[in-house]
Amino acid sequence: MNILAELLAYACLVSGAFFVIVGAIGVIRMPEFYTRLHAASVTETLGSILVIAGLVLLAGFSLVSVKLLMVLLFILFTSCTAVHALAKAAIHGGLMPETDDDD
Amino acid sequence: MIITATTIAIVIAMAIALVRAYLGPTTYDRILAVNLFGTITVLFISMFGFMTGRPDFLDIALVYALINFIATIAVLKFFEYGDLSPGRTPEQERDI
């Protein structure tokens, strides 16, 4: 049973790292601010879920995994709120998203 | 070994986020990059705690997640309203 948990944990860790890098590259490559918002929240939600799930599997049933789940819970709540507030502030600041009838 | 590989991948993602902070044309891009950097740092701290076998790093990661959120909201409030405490007009301030 322990080997299975460890394998699953390593799989979660690798895919989590993959999504963190994909999100970061997305923030670089996206053409416009609002598309970058989406790419950044890909990292913050999926990347952190997978990485912390891998760590929880490694940590097993203990206080460490409770702390890890607290960190994950908090990241999921705050990152979405922060990105939402960022989009509102950007629109309020006059940065309009490019629509296709701009040209 | 896998944990160190993941940590290195997370460090690369941090570098990429910093590149966007440097390049970002508008200030909102920079705020986004700093926010993303903060979140990735939380993951890095928890990974590093696991790498060195010290579970008390997770408290630091939790505090860092808290501070990162509050900092982003404070900077946004400053940029949106031009002031952190826009509520008081000059007359009200003289009443104290």
N, CA and C atoms of all chains as a GROMACS GRO file, in nm:
protein
  597
    1MET      N    1   0.085  -0.120   0.000
    1MET     CA    2   0.000   0.000   0.000
    1MET      C    3   0.090   0.126   0.000
    2ASN      N    4   0.204   0.117   0.074
    2ASN     CA    5   0.286   0.237   0.084
    2ASN      C    6   0.347   0.271  -0.052
    3ILE      N    7   0.388   0.167  -0.128
    3ILE     CA    8   0.450   0.195  -0.258
    3ILE      C    9   0.350   0.266  -0.347
    4LEU      N   10   0.225   0.220  -0.343
    4LEU     CA   11   0.125   0.282  -0.432
    4LEU      C   12   0.109   0.430  -0.398
    5ALA      N   13   0.103   0.458  -0.265
    5ALA     CA   14   0.084   0.599  -0.226
    5ALA      C   15   0.203   0.681  -0.273
    6GLU      N   16   0.323   0.621  -0.260
    6GLU     CA   17   0.442   0.698  -0.298
    6GLU      C   18   0.443   0.722  -0.449
    7LEU      N   19   0.407   0.619  -0.526
    7LEU     CA   20   0.405   0.638  -0.673
    7LEU      C   21   0.304   0.745  -0.710
    8LEU      N   22   0.186   0.735  -0.647
    8LEU     CA   23   0.083   0.835  -0.678
    8LEU      C   24   0.132   0.973  -0.640
    9ALA      N   25   0.202   0.982  -0.525
    9ALA     CA   26   0.250   1.113  -0.481
    9ALA      C   27   0.349   1.168  -0.582
   10TYR      N   28   0.440   1.082  -0.631
   10TYR     CA   29   0.538   1.131  -0.727
   10TYR      C   30   0.470   1.173  -0.856
   11ALA      N   31   0.366   1.098  -0.897
   11ALA     CA   32   0.294   1.136  -1.019
   11ALA      C   33   0.229   1.273  -0.998
   12CYS      N   34   0.165   1.292  -0.882
   12CYS     CA   35   0.100   1.421  -0.855
   12CYS      C   36   0.202   1.532  -0.855
   13LEU      N   37   0.319   1.507  -0.793
   13LEU     CA   38   0.420   1.612  -0.784
   13LEU      C   39   0.469   1.653  -0.922
   14VAL      N   40   0.497   1.552  -1.007
   14VAL     CA   41   0.551   1.584  -1.139
   14VAL      C   42   0.446   1.660  -1.220
   15SER      N   43   0.321   1.612  -1.218
   15SER     CA   44   0.220   1.683  -1.298
   15SER      C   45   0.195   1.821  -1.238
   16GLY      N   46   0.202   1.834  -1.105
   16GLY     CA   47   0.184   1.967  -1.045
   16GLY      C   48   0.292   2.061  -1.090
   17ALA      N   49   0.418   2.014  -1.090
   17ALA     CA   50   0.527   2.100  -1.136
   17ALA      C   51   0.506   2.135  -1.283
   18PHE      N   52   0.457   2.038  -1.361
   18PHE     CA   53   0.433   2.065  -1.502
   18PHE      C   54   0.332   2.178  -1.518
   19PHE      N   55   0.222   2.172  -1.440
   19PHE     CA   56   0.121   2.277  -1.457
   19PHE      C   57   0.169   2.410  -1.405
   20VAL      N   58   0.255   2.409  -1.300
   20VAL     CA   59   0.309   2.538  -1.254
   20VAL      C   60   0.390   2.602  -1.365
   21ILE      N   61   0.471   2.520  -1.434
   21ILE     CA   62   0.555   2.576  -1.541
   21ILE      C   63   0.467   2.618  -1.659
   22VAL      N   64   0.363   2.539  -1.688
   22VAL     CA   65   0.275   2.576  -1.800
   22VAL      C   66   0.210   2.711  -1.769
   23GLY      N   67   0.163   2.728  -1.643
   23GLY     CA   68   0.101   2.857  -1.609
   23GLY      C   69   0.199   2.971  -1.621
   24ALA      N   70   0.322   2.948  -1.574
   24ALA     CA   71   0.421   3.056  -1.580
   24ALA      C   72   0.453   3.091  -1.725
   25ILE      N   73   0.468   2.988  -1.810
   25ILE     CA   74   0.496   3.017  -1.951
   25ILE      C   75   0.376   3.087  -2.013
   26GLY      N   76   0.254   3.045  -1.970
   26GLY     CA   77   0.134   3.111  -2.022
   26GLY      C   78   0.135   3.259  -1.989
   27VAL      N   79   0.181   3.294  -1.868
   27VAL     CA   80   0.184   3.436  -1.830
   27VAL      C   81   0.280   3.510  -1.922
   28ILE      N   82   0.386   3.442  -1.967
   28ILE     CA   83   0.482   3.509  -2.056
   28ILE      C   84   0.423   3.523  -2.196
   29ARG      N   85   0.366   3.412  -2.247
   29ARG     CA   86   0.335   3.412  -2.389
   29ARG      C   87   0.203   3.477  -2.423
   30MET      N   88   0.115   3.492  -2.327
   30MET     CA   89  -0.018   3.543  -2.362
   30MET      C   90  -0.006   3.688  -2.413
   31PRO      N   91  -0.083   3.725  -2.518
   31PRO     CA   92  -0.063   3.855  -2.581
   31PRO      C   93  -0.111   3.972  -2.496
   32GLU      N   94  -0.211   3.949  -2.409
   32GLU     CA   95  -0.282   4.065  -2.356
   32GLU      C   96  -0.305   4.042  -2.207
   33PHE      N   97  -0.332   4.148  -2.130
   33PHE     CA   98  -0.334   4.135  -1.985
   33PHE      C   99  -0.438   4.035  -1.938
   34TYR      N  100  -0.560   4.042  -1.997
   34TYR     CA  101  -0.666   3.959  -1.941
   34TYR      C  102  -0.645   3.811  -1.971
   35THR      N  103  -0.577   3.782  -2.083
   35THR     CA  104  -0.546   3.641  -2.108
   35THR      C  105  -0.439   3.595  -2.010
   36ARG      N  106  -0.350   3.687  -1.970
   36ARG     CA  107  -0.248   3.647  -1.871
   36ARG      C  108  -0.312   3.617  -1.738
   37LEU      N  109  -0.420   3.688  -1.706
   37LEU     CA  110  -0.490   3.657  -1.579
   37LEU      C  111  -0.529   3.511  -1.576
   38HIS      N  112  -0.584   3.466  -1.691
   38HIS     CA  113  -0.628   3.326  -1.696
   38HIS      C  114  -0.511   3.232  -1.678
   39ALA      N  115  -0.399   3.265  -1.748
   39ALA     CA  116  -0.285   3.174  -1.739
   39ALA      C  117  -0.232   3.170  -1.597
   40ALA      N  118  -0.232   3.286  -1.527
   40ALA     CA  119  -0.178   3.287  -1.391
   40ALA      C  120  -0.266   3.203  -1.299
   41SER      N  121  -0.399   3.211  -1.319
   41SER     CA  122  -0.483   3.135  -1.226
   41SER      C  123  -0.479   2.986  -1.258
   42VAL      N  124  -0.434   2.948  -1.378
   42VAL     CA  125  -0.412   2.805  -1.404
   42VAL      C  126  -0.308   2.754  -1.306
   43THR      N  127  -0.199   2.831  -1.292
   43THR     CA  128  -0.094   2.786  -1.200
   43THR      C  129  -0.147   2.779  -1.059
   44GLU      N  130  -0.216   2.888  -1.018
   44GLU     CA  131  -0.249   2.900  -0.877
   44GLU      C  132  -0.350   2.794  -0.837
   45THR      N  133  -0.439   2.753  -0.927
   45THR     CA  134  -0.536   2.653  -0.882
   45THR      C  135  -0.484   2.513  -0.908
   46LEU      N  136  -0.466   2.477  -1.035
   46LEU     CA  137  -0.437   2.336  -1.065
   46LEU      C  138  -0.297   2.300  -1.018
   47GLY      N  139  -0.200   2.391  -1.042
   47GLY     CA  140  -0.063   2.358  -1.002
   47GLY      C  141  -0.053   2.334  -0.853
   48SER      N  142  -0.114   2.423  -0.775
   48SER     CA  143  -0.097   2.408  -0.630
   48SER      C  144  -0.177   2.288  -0.580
   49ILE      N  145  -0.294   2.260  -0.641
   49ILE     CA  146  -0.370   2.142  -0.596
   49ILE      C  147  -0.285   2.018  -0.613
   50LEU      N  148  -0.223   2.001  -0.732
   50LEU     CA  149  -0.151   1.876  -0.758
   50LEU      C  150  -0.025   1.868  -0.672
   51VAL      N  151   0.048   1.979  -0.660
   51VAL     CA  152   0.172   1.973  -0.582
   51VAL      C  153   0.140   1.941  -0.436
   52ILE      N  154   0.039   2.008  -0.381
   52ILE     CA  155   0.011   1.986  -0.238
   52ILE      C  156  -0.055   1.851  -0.218
   53ALA      N  157  -0.131   1.804  -0.317
   53ALA     CA  158  -0.187   1.669  -0.304
   53ALA      C  159  -0.073   1.567  -0.301
   54GLY      N  160   0.030   1.589  -0.386
   54GLY     CA  161   0.144   1.497  -0.382
   54GLY      C  162   0.211   1.499  -0.247
   55LEU      N  163   0.226   1.620  -0.190
   55LEU     CA  164   0.293   1.628  -0.059
   55LEU      C  165   0.209   1.563   0.049
   56VAL      N  166   0.075   1.580   0.039
   56VAL     CA  167  -0.011   1.518   0.140
   56VAL      C  168   0.004   1.367   0.133
   57LEU      N  169   0.012   1.313   0.009
   57LEU     CA  170   0.028   1.168  -0.005
   57LEU      C  171   0.161   1.124   0.055
   58LEU      N  172   0.263   1.209   0.036
   58LEU     CA  173   0.393   1.172   0.095
   58LEU      C  174   0.388   1.181   0.246
   59ALA      N  175   0.316   1.283   0.298
   59ALA     CA  176   0.319   1.305   0.442
   59ALA      C  177   0.232   1.205   0.515
   60GLY      N  178   0.142   1.141   0.443
   60GLY     CA  179   0.060   1.039   0.509
   60GLY      C  180  -0.042   1.104   0.600
   61PHE      N  181  -0.085   1.031   0.704
   61PHE     CA  182  -0.197   1.075   0.788
   61PHE      C  183  -0.140   1.140   0.912
   62SER      N  184  -0.110   1.274   0.907
   62SER     CA  185  -0.044   1.336   1.024
   62SER      C  186  -0.078   1.483   1.026
   63LEU      N  187  -0.021   1.552   1.127
   63LEU     CA  188  -0.047   1.695   1.140
   63LEU      C  189   0.007   1.771   1.019
   64VAL      N  190   0.116   1.717   0.961
   64VAL     CA  191   0.177   1.786   0.847
   64VAL      C  192   0.076   1.795   0.733
   65SER      N  193   0.003   1.685   0.709
   65SER     CA  194  -0.090   1.692   0.596
   65SER      C  195  -0.207   1.784   0.630
   66VAL      N  196  -0.241   1.798   0.759
   66VAL     CA  197  -0.348   1.893   0.794
   66VAL      C  198  -0.301   2.034   0.761
   67LYS      N  199  -0.175   2.065   0.797
   67LYS     CA  200  -0.122   2.197   0.764
   67LYS      C  201  -0.119   2.218   0.614
   68LEU      N  202  -0.080   2.112   0.541
   68LEU     CA  203  -0.074   2.125   0.395
   68LEU      C  204  -0.212   2.155   0.339
   69LEU      N  205  -0.314   2.087   0.392
   69LEU     CA  206  -0.448   2.112   0.339
   69LEU      C  207  -0.494   2.252   0.376
   70MET      N  208  -0.450   2.302   0.492
   70MET     CA  209  -0.484   2.441   0.526
   70MET      C  210  -0.420   2.536   0.425
   71VAL      N  211  -0.293   2.510   0.392
   71VAL     CA  212  -0.224   2.597   0.295
   71VAL      C  213  -0.298   2.591   0.163
   72LEU      N  214  -0.335   2.469   0.121
   72LEU     CA  215  -0.402   2.456  -0.009
   72LEU      C  216  -0.536   2.529  -0.006
   73LEU      N  217  -0.612   2.508   0.103
   73LEU     CA  218  -0.744   2.573   0.112
   73LEU      C  219  -0.727   2.724   0.100
   74PHE      N  220  -0.622   2.776   0.168
   74PHE     CA  221  -0.608   2.920   0.169
   74PHE      C  222  -0.563   2.971   0.033
   75ILE      N  223  -0.474   2.898  -0.032
   75ILE     CA  224  -0.428   2.942  -0.165
   75ILE      C  225  -0.546   2.948  -0.260
   76LEU      N  226  -0.634   2.846  -0.256
   76LEU     CA  227  -0.745   2.843  -0.351
   76LEU      C  228  -0.840   2.960  -0.326
   77PHE      N  229  -0.864   2.992  -0.198
   77PHE     CA  230  -0.956   3.102  -0.171
   77PHE      C  231  -0.896   3.235  -0.213
   78THR      N  232  -0.767   3.257  -0.175
   78THR     CA  233  -0.716   3.393  -0.191
   78THR      C  234  -0.673   3.420  -0.335
   79SER      N  235  -0.620   3.319  -0.404
   79SER     CA  236  -0.565   3.353  -0.537
   79SER      C  237  -0.678   3.391  -0.630
   80CYS      N  238  -0.792   3.323  -0.620
   80CYS     CA  239  -0.902   3.360  -0.710
   80CYS      C  240  -0.954   3.500  -0.674
   81THR      N  241  -0.962   3.528  -0.544
   81THR     CA  242  -1.013   3.660  -0.505
   81THR      C  243  -0.917   3.769  -0.550
   82ALA      N  244  -0.786   3.742  -0.536
   82ALA     CA  245  -0.689   3.845  -0.573
   82ALA      C  246  -0.694   3.870  -0.723
   83VAL      N  247  -0.705   3.761  -0.803
   83VAL     CA  248  -0.708   3.782  -0.948
   83VAL      C  249  -0.835   3.856  -0.987
   84HIS      N  250  -0.945   3.824  -0.918
   84HIS     CA  251  -1.070   3.894  -0.949
   84HIS      C  252  -1.057   4.043  -0.916
   85ALA      N  253  -0.998   4.072  -0.798
   85ALA     CA  254  -0.983   4.213  -0.761
   85ALA      C  255  -0.889   4.282  -0.859
   86LEU      N  256  -0.787   4.207  -0.907
   86LEU     CA  257  -0.693   4.266  -1.002
   86LEU      C  258  -0.765   4.302  -1.132
   87ALA      N  259  -0.852   4.212  -1.179
   87ALA     CA  260  -0.924   4.240  -1.304
   87ALA      C  261  -1.015   4.361  -1.284
   88LYS      N  262  -1.082   4.369  -1.167
   88LYS     CA  263  -1.172   4.483  -1.143
   88LYS      C  264  -1.091   4.613  -1.139
   89ALA      N  265  -0.974   4.608  -1.073
   89ALA     CA  266  -0.895   4.730  -1.064
   89ALA      C  267  -0.845   4.770  -1.202
   90ALA      N  268  -0.811   4.668  -1.286
   90ALA     CA  269  -0.761   4.701  -1.420
   90ALA      C  270  -0.871   4.766  -1.502
   91ILE      N  271  -0.992   4.710  -1.498
   91ILE     CA  272  -1.102   4.768  -1.575
   91ILE      C  273  -1.133   4.908  -1.519
   92HIS      N  274  -1.133   4.920  -1.387
   92HIS     CA  275  -1.160   5.051  -1.326
   92HIS      C  276  -1.052   5.150  -1.366
   93GLY      N  277  -0.928   5.098  -1.385
   93GLY     CA  278  -0.819   5.186  -1.422
   93GLY      C  279  -0.817   5.219  -1.569
   94GLY      N  280  -0.911   5.159  -1.646
   94GLY     CA  281  -0.923   5.199  -1.786
   94GLY      C  282  -0.854   5.106  -1.881
   95LEU      N  283  -0.805   4.990  -1.835
   95LEU     CA  284  -0.738   4.897  -1.926
   95LEU      C  285  -0.845   4.806  -1.983
   96MET      N  286  -0.893   4.838  -2.104
   96MET     CA  287  -1.004   4.762  -2.161
   96MET      C  288  -0.949   4.637  -2.230
   97PRO      N  289  -1.018   4.520  -2.216
   97PRO     CA  290  -0.974   4.401  -2.290
   97PRO      C  291  -0.996   4.420  -2.439
   98GLU      N  292  -0.902   4.364  -2.518
   98GLU     CA  293  -0.912   4.380  -2.663
   98GLU      C  294  -1.022   4.288  -2.714
   99THR      N  295  -1.126   4.342  -2.774
   99THR     CA  296  -1.228   4.256  -2.839
   99THR      C  297  -1.197   4.252  -2.988
  100ASP      N  298  -1.260   4.157  -3.060
  100ASP     CA  299  -1.218   4.138  -3.200
  100ASP      C  300  -1.271   4.248  -3.290
  101ASP      N  301  -1.363   4.336  -3.239
  101ASP     CA  302  -1.408   4.442  -3.331
  101ASP      C  303  -1.328   4.569  -3.308
  102ASP      N  304  -1.201   4.551  -3.257
  102ASP     CA  305  -1.121   4.670  -3.230
  102ASP      C  306  -1.055   4.722  -3.357
  103ASP      N  307  -1.028   4.630  -3.452
  103ASP     CA  308  -0.943   4.672  -3.565
  103ASP      C  309  -1.022   4.750  -3.668
  104MET      N  310   1.451   1.237  -0.488
  104MET     CA  311   1.500   1.281  -0.617
  104MET      C  312   1.388   1.354  -0.691
  105ILE      N  313   1.266   1.294  -0.683
  105ILE     CA  314   1.153   1.358  -0.752
  105ILE      C  315   1.127   1.493  -0.685
  106ILE      N  316   1.141   1.498  -0.552
  106ILE     CA  317   1.109   1.623  -0.483
  106ILE      C  318   1.206   1.731  -0.526
  107THR      N  319   1.335   1.698  -0.541
  107THR     CA  320   1.430   1.801  -0.584
  107THR      C  321   1.400   1.843  -0.728
  108ALA      N  322   1.358   1.747  -0.811
  108ALA     CA  323   1.326   1.784  -0.950
  108ALA      C  324   1.207   1.880  -0.951
  109THR      N  325   1.106   1.851  -0.866
  109THR     CA  326   0.990   1.941  -0.863
  109THR      C  327   1.030   2.077  -0.811
  110THR      N  328   1.120   2.078  -0.710
  110THR     CA  329   1.161   2.208  -0.655
  110THR      C  330   1.234   2.289  -0.761
  111ILE      N  331   1.318   2.222  -0.841
  111ILE     CA  332   1.389   2.295  -0.947
  111ILE      C  333   1.289   2.349  -1.048
  112ALA      N  334   1.187   2.268  -1.082
  112ALA     CA  335   1.086   2.317  -1.177
  112ALA      C  336   1.015   2.439  -1.119
  113ILE      N  337   0.989   2.437  -0.987
  113ILE     CA  338   0.919   2.551  -0.927
  113ILE      C  339   1.009   2.674  -0.929
  114VAL      N  340   1.140   2.654  -0.911
  114VAL     CA  341   1.232   2.769  -0.916
  114VAL      C  342   1.233   2.827  -1.056
  115ILE      N  343   1.227   2.740  -1.158
  115ILE     CA  344   1.223   2.790  -1.296
  115ILE      C  345   1.097   2.872  -1.317
  116ALA      N  346   0.983   2.821  -1.263
  116ALA     CA  347   0.857   2.897  -1.280
  116ALA      C  348   0.868   3.032  -1.210
  117MET      N  349   0.940   3.037  -1.096
  117MET     CA  350   0.956   3.167  -1.027
  117MET      C  351   1.034   3.262  -1.117
  118ALA      N  352   1.140   3.210  -1.183
  118ALA     CA  353   1.219   3.297  -1.270
  118ALA      C  354   1.132   3.349  -1.384
  119ILE      N  355   1.048   3.260  -1.441
  119ILE     CA  356   0.963   3.303  -1.552
  119ILE      C  357   0.867   3.411  -1.505
  120ALA      N  358   0.814   3.395  -1.384
  120ALA     CA  359   0.720   3.497  -1.334
  120ALA      C  360   0.793   3.630  -1.319
  121LEU      N  361   0.921   3.625  -1.278
  121LEU     CA  362   0.996   3.751  -1.263
  121LEU      C  363   1.020   3.814  -1.399
  122VAL      N  364   1.040   3.731  -1.502
  122VAL     CA  365   1.060   3.790  -1.636
  122VAL      C  366   0.936   3.869  -1.675
  123ARG      N  367   0.817   3.813  -1.647
  123ARG     CA  368   0.695   3.888  -1.679
  123ARG      C  369   0.688   4.014  -1.594
  124ALA      N  370   0.734   4.009  -1.470
  124ALA     CA  371   0.730   4.131  -1.387
  124ALA      C  372   0.820   4.236  -1.450
  125TYR      N  373   0.931   4.196  -1.510
  125TYR     CA  374   1.022   4.293  -1.570
  125TYR      C  375   0.964   4.346  -1.700
  126LEU      N  376   0.907   4.255  -1.780
  126LEU     CA  377   0.862   4.296  -1.915
  126LEU      C  378   0.729   4.368  -1.910
  127GLY      N  379   0.646   4.334  -1.813
  127GLY     CA  380   0.506   4.372  -1.813
  127GLY      C  381   0.483   4.515  -1.853
  128PRO      N  382   0.411   4.545  -1.965
  128PRO     CA  383   0.393   4.686  -2.003
  128PRO      C  384   0.315   4.765  -1.899
  129THR      N  385   0.200   4.710  -1.853
  129THR     CA  386   0.120   4.792  -1.760
  129THR      C  387   0.155   4.753  -1.617
  130THR      N  388   0.116   4.840  -1.523
  130THR     CA  389   0.146   4.809  -1.382
  130THR      C  390   0.066   4.687  -1.337
  131TYR      N  391  -0.051   4.665  -1.401
  131TYR     CA  392  -0.132   4.551  -1.357
  131TYR      C  393  -0.062   4.420  -1.393
  132ASP      N  394   0.014   4.420  -1.505
  132ASP     CA  395   0.091   4.298  -1.534
  132ASP      C  396   0.192   4.273  -1.424
  133ARG      N  397   0.251   4.380  -1.375
  133ARG     CA  398   0.354   4.360  -1.270
  133ARG      C  399   0.288   4.311  -1.143
  134ILE      N  400   0.171   4.366  -1.110
  134ILE     CA  401   0.103   4.318  -0.989
  134ILE      C  402   0.068   4.172  -1.003
  135LEU      N  403   0.022   4.134  -1.125
  135LEU     CA  404  -0.012   3.993  -1.148
  135LEU      C  405   0.112   3.906  -1.133
  136ALA      N  406   0.225   3.952  -1.189
  136ALA     CA  407   0.346   3.870  -1.181
  136ALA      C  408   0.391   3.855  -1.036
  137VAL      N  409   0.380   3.963  -0.957
  137VAL     CA  410   0.423   3.953  -0.817
  137VAL      C  411   0.329   3.860  -0.741
  138ASN      N  412   0.199   3.869  -0.772
  138ASN     CA  413   0.103   3.780  -0.706
  138ASN      C  414   0.133   3.634  -0.741
  139LEU      N  415   0.160   3.609  -0.868
  139LEU     CA  416   0.193   3.472  -0.910
  139LEU      C  417   0.322   3.426  -0.844
  140PHE      N  418   0.420   3.518  -0.835
  140PHE     CA  419   0.547   3.482  -0.770
  140PHE      C  420   0.523   3.444  -0.625
  141GLY      N  421   0.434   3.520  -0.556
  141GLY     CA  422   0.406   3.488  -0.416
  141GLY      C  423   0.344   3.351  -0.402
  142THR      N  424   0.249   3.319  -0.488
  142THR     CA  425   0.186   3.187  -0.477
  142THR      C  426   0.287   3.077  -0.503
  143ILE      N  427   0.372   3.097  -0.603
  143ILE     CA  428   0.471   2.992  -0.633
  143ILE      C  429   0.571   2.982  -0.518
  144THR      N  430   0.598   3.096  -0.451
  144THR     CA  431   0.692   3.088  -0.338
  144THR      C  432   0.632   3.005  -0.225
  145VAL      N  433   0.499   3.014  -0.208
  145VAL     CA  434   0.436   2.931  -0.104
  145VAL      C  435   0.460   2.784  -0.136
  146LEU      N  436   0.442   2.748  -0.264
  146LEU     CA  437   0.468   2.609  -0.302
  146LEU      C  438   0.614   2.574  -0.281
  147PHE      N  439   0.702   2.668  -0.314
  147PHE     CA  440   0.845   2.639  -0.299
  147PHE      C  441   0.881   2.617  -0.153
  148ILE      N  442   0.824   2.697  -0.064
  148ILE     CA  443   0.859   2.682   0.079
  148ILE      C  444   0.812   2.547   0.130
  149SER      N  445   0.690   2.506   0.088
  149SER     CA  446   0.643   2.376   0.138
  149SER      C  447   0.726   2.263   0.077
  150MET      N  448   0.765   2.279  -0.052
  150MET     CA  449   0.850   2.175  -0.111
  150MET      C  450   0.984   2.170  -0.039
  151PHE      N  451   1.039   2.288  -0.010
  151PHE     CA  452   1.171   2.292   0.053
  151PHE      C  453   1.164   2.234   0.194
  152GLY      N  454   1.049   2.258   0.260
  152GLY     CA  455   1.032   2.197   0.392
  152GLY      C  456   1.037   2.046   0.382
  153PHE      N  457   0.975   1.992   0.276
  153PHE     CA  458   0.977   1.847   0.260
  153PHE      C  459   1.116   1.799   0.222
  154MET      N  460   1.187   1.880   0.142
  154MET     CA  461   1.318   1.834   0.096
  154MET      C  462   1.412   1.821   0.214
  155THR      N  463   1.409   1.921   0.306
  155THR     CA  464   1.504   1.916   0.418
  155THR      C  465   1.443   1.844   0.538
  156GLY      N  466   1.322   1.784   0.518
  156GLY     CA  467   1.268   1.705   0.626
  156GLY      C  468   1.226   1.784   0.747
  157ARG      N  469   1.185   1.911   0.730
  157ARG     CA  470   1.144   1.992   0.846
  157ARG      C  471   1.000   2.038   0.823
  158PRO      N  472   0.904   1.972   0.893
  158PRO     CA  473   0.763   2.006   0.865
  158PRO      C  474   0.723   2.144   0.914
  159ASP      N  475   0.807   2.214   0.995
  159ASP     CA  476   0.763   2.344   1.047
  159ASP      C  477   0.773   2.453   0.941
  160PHE      N  478   0.823   2.418   0.822
  160PHE     CA  479   0.824   2.518   0.716
  160PHE      C  480   0.683   2.551   0.669
  161LEU      N  481   0.588   2.459   0.694
  161LEU     CA  482   0.453   2.481   0.641
  161LEU      C  483   0.388   2.600   0.708
  162ASP      N  484   0.425   2.629   0.834
  162ASP     CA  485   0.368   2.748   0.898
  162ASP      C  486   0.415   2.872   0.824
  163ILE      N  487   0.543   2.871   0.785
  163ILE     CA  488   0.594   2.986   0.709
  163ILE      C  489   0.518   2.998   0.578
  164ALA      N  490   0.492   2.884   0.513
  164ALA     CA  491   0.420   2.888   0.385
  164ALA      C  492   0.281   2.945   0.406
  165LEU      N  493   0.216   2.906   0.514
  165LEU     CA  494   0.080   2.956   0.539
  165LEU      C  495   0.084   3.106   0.562
  166VAL      N  496   0.181   3.154   0.643
  166VAL     CA  497   0.188   3.298   0.671
  166VAL      C  498   0.219   3.372   0.542
  167TYR      N  499   0.304   3.312   0.459
  167TYR     CA  500   0.340   3.380   0.335
  167TYR      C  501   0.219   3.391   0.244
  168ALA      N  502   0.135   3.287   0.241
  168ALA     CA  503   0.014   3.294   0.158
  168ALA      C  504  -0.076   3.407   0.209
  169LEU      N  505  -0.086   3.421   0.342
  169LEU     CA  506  -0.169   3.528   0.398
  169LEU      C  507  -0.115   3.663   0.355
  170ILE      N  508   0.016   3.684   0.376
  170ILE     CA  509   0.074   3.816   0.348
  170ILE      C  510   0.065   3.848   0.200
  171ASN      N  511   0.085   3.746   0.117
  171ASN     CA  512   0.082   3.771  -0.028
  171ASN      C  513  -0.055   3.825  -0.069
  172PHE      N  514  -0.160   3.765  -0.012
  172PHE     CA  515  -0.294   3.808  -0.049
  172PHE      C  516  -0.319   3.951  -0.004
  173ILE      N  517  -0.281   3.979   0.122
  173ILE     CA  518  -0.309   4.112   0.176
  173ILE      C  519  -0.229   4.217   0.100
  174ALA      N  520  -0.104   4.183   0.065
  174ALA     CA  521  -0.022   4.280  -0.008
  174ALA      C  522  -0.084   4.311  -0.144
  175THR      N  523  -0.131   4.205  -0.214
  175THR     CA  524  -0.190   4.229  -0.346
  175THR      C  525  -0.312   4.319  -0.334
  176ILE      N  526  -0.399   4.291  -0.236
  176ILE     CA  527  -0.520   4.371  -0.223
  176ILE      C  528  -0.484   4.514  -0.186
  177ALA      N  529  -0.384   4.534  -0.100
  177ALA     CA  530  -0.347   4.671  -0.060
  177ALA      C  531  -0.293   4.748  -0.180
  178VAL      N  532  -0.205   4.683  -0.259
  178VAL     CA  533  -0.150   4.753  -0.376
  178VAL      C  534  -0.262   4.787  -0.473
  179LEU      N  535  -0.356   4.693  -0.491
  179LEU     CA  536  -0.465   4.720  -0.584
  179LEU      C  537  -0.549   4.837  -0.534
  180LYS      N  538  -0.576   4.838  -0.402
  180LYS     CA  539  -0.658   4.946  -0.351
  180LYS      C  540  -0.586   5.079  -0.372
  181PHE      N  541  -0.452   5.079  -0.354
  181PHE     CA  542  -0.378   5.203  -0.372
  181PHE      C  543  -0.386   5.246  -0.518
  182PHE      N  544  -0.375   5.149  -0.611
  182PHE     CA  545  -0.374   5.189  -0.752
  182PHE      C  546  -0.514   5.233  -0.795
  183GLU      N  547  -0.617   5.170  -0.737
  183GLU     CA  548  -0.750   5.199  -0.788
  183GLU      C  549  -0.798   5.334  -0.734
  184TYR      N  550  -0.775   5.361  -0.606
  184TYR     CA  551  -0.832   5.483  -0.548
  184TYR      C  552  -0.725   5.590  -0.528
  185GLY      N  553  -0.601   5.561  -0.567
  185GLY     CA  554  -0.499   5.664  -0.555
  185GLY      C  555  -0.461   5.692  -0.412
  186ASP      N  556  -0.533   5.628  -0.316
  186ASP     CA  557  -0.500   5.657  -0.176
  186ASP      C  558  -0.548   5.538  -0.093
  187LEU      N  559  -0.476   5.506   0.018
  187LEU     CA  560  -0.515   5.387   0.095
  187LEU      C  561  -0.631   5.418   0.186
  188SER      N  562  -0.654   5.547   0.219
  188SER     CA  563  -0.768   5.576   0.308
  188SER      C  564  -0.841   5.696   0.250
  189PRO      N  565  -0.916   5.671   0.139
  189PRO     CA  566  -0.976   5.785   0.069
  189PRO      C  567  -1.095   5.842   0.143
  190GLY      N  568  -1.135   5.784   0.257
  190GLY     CA  569  -1.266   5.818   0.313
  190GLY      C  570  -1.276   5.960   0.366
  191ARG      N  571  -1.166   6.020   0.416
  191ARG     CA  572  -1.184   6.144   0.494
  191ARG      C  573  -1.155   6.267   0.408
  192THR      N  574  -1.247   6.362   0.405
  192THR     CA  575  -1.223   6.489   0.333
  192THR      C  576  -1.140   6.578   0.425
  193PRO      N  577  -1.077   6.686   0.371
  193PRO     CA  578  -0.992   6.773   0.455
  193PRO      C  579  -1.067   6.829   0.575
  194GLU      N  580  -1.198   6.866   0.557
  194GLU     CA  581  -1.267   6.923   0.674
  194GLU      C  582  -1.273   6.819   0.787
  195GLN      N  583  -1.307   6.694   0.748
  195GLN     CA  584  -1.320   6.593   0.854
  195GLN      C  585  -1.187   6.579   0.928
  196GLU      N  586  -1.074   6.590   0.857
  196GLU     CA  587  -0.947   6.565   0.926
  196GLU      C  588  -0.919   6.675   1.027
  197ARG      N  589  -0.970   6.795   0.999
  197ARG     CA  590  -0.941   6.901   1.098
  197ARG      C  591  -1.023   6.882   1.224
  198ASP      N  592  -1.132   6.800   1.220
  198ASP     CA  593  -1.219   6.794   1.339
  198ASP      C  594  -1.149   6.727   1.455
  199ILE      N  595  -1.046   6.646   1.432
  199ILE     CA  596  -0.989   6.565   1.543
  199ILE      C  597  -0.927   6.658   1.648
   0.00000   0.00000   0.00000
